[in-house]
Amino acid sequence: GLVSGFSFLETIADKNKDGLLPRARHSHQTHYKTLSSSSFSLQNIVFIPSFFFYFPEKQEFTKPNIEKMHDFCFTIPYGMLLIGGGFIGYMKKGSITSFAGGAVAGLLLILAGYLSLKAFEMKKNSSIAVVLQTVISAALTLVMGQRYLLTQKVMPAGLVAGISALMTCFYVYKIATGGNKISSKTE
């Protein structure tokens, strides 16, 4: 039957019930297939209003390894966030300066992220991209940090200064550790 609900979480099916076929291993992941005589049986799925989340069996939560976090994975969304913020500033207050600043900084960051991604695909590091990312985020940290200190407004100055400070620290770490870690595996 159909399972529905809006105000509760419900885990469906037990892993040891009938209908569970043997494990199938593919590239170090465990998958289960479920059979049911009259309807599709769902397993390990949590229902939340309009959303489905899958929780695999025996998932271990470990701390993220910062060495495996590549700069372009954060730089491109960071640039898009700045462009979106500049556009919102323009729409709400008519600030052309906000729009231009967000667009220029965001587009430069997206370009730097793209250069870093392409270098990574060629199993290289792009020092130009990392330096550009670091300079832009440090400049945003200083400019928006000063604006926050003057206005005491969290939006947008405090938020942009905080995110930019975190990104600057990340980029400095990447520079200090030699950039993105290139995998020695060949596909």
C-alpha positions in Angstrom: 0.0 0.0 0.0 0.8 3.7 -0.1 2.7 5.1 2.8 2.1 8.8 3.5 2.3 11.3 6.4 3.3 14.8 7.0 4.2 15.2 10.7 6.3 12.1 11.4 9.3 10.2 10.3 8.9 6.6 9.6 11.4 4.0 8.7 9.9 1.4 6.5 10.7 -2.3 6.6 13.3 -4.2 8.6 16.5 -5.5 6.9 15.9 -9.0 8.1 12.3 -9.5 6.8 11.2 -11.9 4.1 11.8 -10.7 0.5 15.3 -9.5 1.1 17.6 -10.9 -1.6 21.3 -11.5 -1.0 23.7 -8.6 -1.0 25.1 -7.4 -4.3 28.5 -5.8 -4.1 29.5 -3.1 -6.6 32.6 -1.0 -6.1 32.7 -1.3 -2.3 29.0 -0.4 -1.8 26.4 -2.7 -0.4 23.0 -2.8 -2.2 19.8 -4.6 -1.2 17.0 -5.6 -3.5 13.6 -6.2 -2.1 10.8 -8.3 -3.5 7.2 -8.3 -2.5 4.4 -10.4 -4.0 1.8 -7.7 -4.5 3.6 -4.4 -4.2 6.9 -2.7 -4.2 8.5 -2.9 -0.8 10.5 0.0 0.4 13.5 -0.4 2.7 15.6 2.1 4.7 13.6 5.0 3.4 12.5 7.9 5.6 9.4 9.8 4.5 9.3 13.5 5.2 6.8 15.9 3.6 7.7 15.9 -0.1 11.2 14.5 0.5 12.8 11.1 0.5 16.1 10.4 2.3 17.9 7.1 1.9 20.0 5.8 4.7 22.2 2.9 3.6 22.9 0.1 6.0 25.9 0.4 8.3 26.8 3.9 7.3 29.8 5.2 9.2 30.1 8.8 9.8 33.7 10.0 9.8 35.3 13.4 9.9 35.8 15.0 6.5 39.3 14.8 5.2 40.2 18.4 4.3 43.0 17.2 2.1 40.5 15.6 -0.2 38.4 18.8 -0.4 39.2 20.5 -3.7 39.1 24.2 -4.0 36.9 24.3 -7.0 34.1 22.4 -5.2 33.7 25.4 -2.9 34.8 28.2 -5.2 32.2 27.8 -7.9 29.2 27.8 -5.4 30.9 30.7 -3.5 31.1 32.7 -6.7 27.4 31.9 -7.6 26.4 33.0 -4.0 28.2 36.4 -4.5 26.5 36.9 -7.9 23.1 36.0 -6.3 23.7 38.3 -3.4 24.7 41.2 -5.6 21.5 40.7 -7.7 19.4 40.6 -4.6 21.0 43.8 -3.4 20.2 45.4 -6.7 16.6 44.2 -6.6 15.9 45.2 -3.0 17.7 48.5 -2.8 18.5 49.4 -6.4 22.2 49.3 -5.6 24.2 49.1 -8.8 27.4 48.9 -6.7 26.2 45.8 -5.0 25.3 44.2 -8.3 28.5 45.1 -10.0 30.7 44.1 -7.0 28.9 40.8 -6.6 29.0 40.1 -10.3 32.6 40.9 -10.8 33.8 39.0 -7.7 31.5 36.1 -8.4 32.5 35.8 -12.1 36.2 36.0 -11.3 35.8 33.3 -8.6 33.8 31.1 -11.0 36.5 31.5 -13.6 39.2 30.6 -11.0 37.2 27.6 -10.0 36.8 26.5 -13.6 40.6 26.9 -14.2 41.3 24.9 -11.1 38.8 22.2 -12.1 40.3 21.9 -15.6 43.9 21.7 -14.2 42.7 19.0 -11.7 41.2 17.0 -14.6 44.7 17.1 -16.3 46.2 15.9 -12.9 47.8 19.3 -12.3 47.4 22.2 -9.9 46.6 25.7 -11.0 48.6 28.1 -8.8 47.1 31.1 -10.7 43.6 29.9 -9.8 44.3 29.4 -6.1 46.1 32.8 -5.8 43.2 34.5 -7.6 40.7 32.8 -5.2 42.7 33.8 -2.2 43.1 37.4 -3.2 39.4 37.9 -4.0 38.2 36.2 -0.8 40.7 38.1 1.3 39.7 41.4 -0.3 36.0 40.6 0.3 36.8 39.7 3.9 38.5 43.1 4.5 36.0 45.3 2.6 32.9 43.6 4.0 34.4 43.2 7.5 35.0 47.0 7.6 31.5 47.6 6.4 30.1 45.3 9.1 32.1 47.1 11.8 30.7 50.5 10.6 27.1 49.4 10.1 26.8 46.5 12.5 24.5 44.9 9.9 24.8 41.1 9.6 23.1 41.2 6.2 24.9 41.4 3.8 28.2 42.7 5.2 28.6 40.4 8.2 27.5 37.3 6.2 29.8 38.0 3.3 32.7 38.9 5.6 32.3 35.6 7.5 32.0 33.4 4.5 34.9 35.1 2.8 37.0 34.8 5.9 36.3 31.0 6.0 37.1 30.7 2.3 40.3 32.7 2.7 41.5 30.3 5.5 40.6 27.4 3.2 42.6 28.8 0.3 45.6 29.6 2.5 45.5 26.1 3.8 45.4 24.8 0.2 48.4 27.0 -0.7 50.3 25.8 2.3 49.7 22.1 1.6 50.5 22.3 -2.1 47.0 22.6 -3.6 44.6 19.9 -4.6 45.7 16.4 -3.9 46.0 14.6 -7.2 45.0 10.9 -7.1 47.7 8.5 -8.4 45.0 6.1 -9.6 44.4 5.8 -13.3 40.9 5.2 -14.6 
